[in-house]
Each structure stands twice: as C-alpha cells, then as structure tokens.
Amino acid sequence: MSLHEEISAKYCVIERDGRTLVQIDTYGRTSREMPGKISQSFQLDRTGAERLVKILKAAFDL
C-alpha cells in the first residue's frame, strides 16, 4: 500500500428524520481536471461513528 497525497476535506452534521449524521466530503488533488469538485462523500450515523472511533483507538493506541 502506498501513501496518498494530502487532500482537502470538509464535514457537516446533518439532522434528518430524527437521526444525526456526519457527512465528510473529500476534494481530491488540486491538480485534478475539476479542482474543487467533491471526489467522495460518506455519511456516518451513530453506529458507524462508534465503529470508526473503535478503529482509531486501536490503530493509534488512544
């Protein structure tokens, strides 16, 4: 596995239908054909956030 270049990302918290979601949008490299366009977008609900926190704690011995 190779290391990736640093990229820009933004997040927002969404409240919809009684659920809270965190959406993270990544923007890719500035050299891409359409800079500033969202490259990937993913949403985490509480369960997904708990899983991600567990992974990060284990990986970084937090």
Secondary structure, 3 states (H helix, E strand, C coil): CCCCCCCCEEEEEEEECCEEEEEEEECCCCCCCCCCCCCEEEEECHHHHHHHHHHHHHHHCC
